Amino acid sequence: MLRKLLKYEKNDYFLIDSLTAYVLNEMFENENKLTKQELIEKLKNDFKCFLDYYKNVIIVSDYIFSDFEEFSEFTLDYLEIFSSISKYIVCLSDVVVECLTGKKKILK
């Protein structure tokens, strides 16, 4: 999906809200065509291209991890894919800010 947006000006501003929903949509679109690891690599590549092309991008993510004890296999796969992509995006980012109950914490 991100590659379809590589048609605007490089200095345009983009807000991706939310990474949480984006990853889930990609999983549903995938329909088991790619393995979990292949999907992670595809998403990493998509974000790398997008973030290399555009200079002004804000990505919003939600806190999805909890101390719930049992998850379905699909949810466990989602958590793994989401966390892999989140970590990768943090590595590519210039600034990372965590906002929790109105308090911000600059992580990078």
Helices and strands as residue ranges (DSSP letters): G 2-5, E 13-17, H 19-30, H 36-53, E 56-60, H 73-92, E 97-100, E 103-106
